[in-house]
Amino acid sequence: MREKTIDYMLRATWQAVARMYNEEASKFEGSMAIGFALLSIDKEDGTPSTFISSRMGMEATSLTRTLRTLEEKGLITKKKNPEDGRGVLIYLTPLGKEMREQSKITVLKFNEVVKQNIPEEKLQHFMEVADAIGDLISEKKIF
């Protein structure tokens, strides 16, 4: 292709961001998926597992694998939801809270550096375009 397509730019940029996050997370024996999962869990009150997948934009089967990894690493515990006996609440362990805080610092630093290097107006346009693309997809206006 002579010119870069919109989907190519989105994919290439996201892959670069994912590589960057995974490289940083590997310093703490983590991954981008682990970091985003930890950030999707309420620090104190726990979170229903169904909310985590929607917050992360993940399929339930992928989330199950991620939660299993988090549990094996001692980052979360699961408890029955007292309000819904069929459901499970996910809680962070003390180690999970530490890793969540590190993930938060990493995400905030990324945002800070981007904001320092890209003018506010351009970032606003980027957000508007990303929202519009998301709307076109969710409203099935493309396929």
Disulfide bonds with the S-S distance in Angstrom:
none
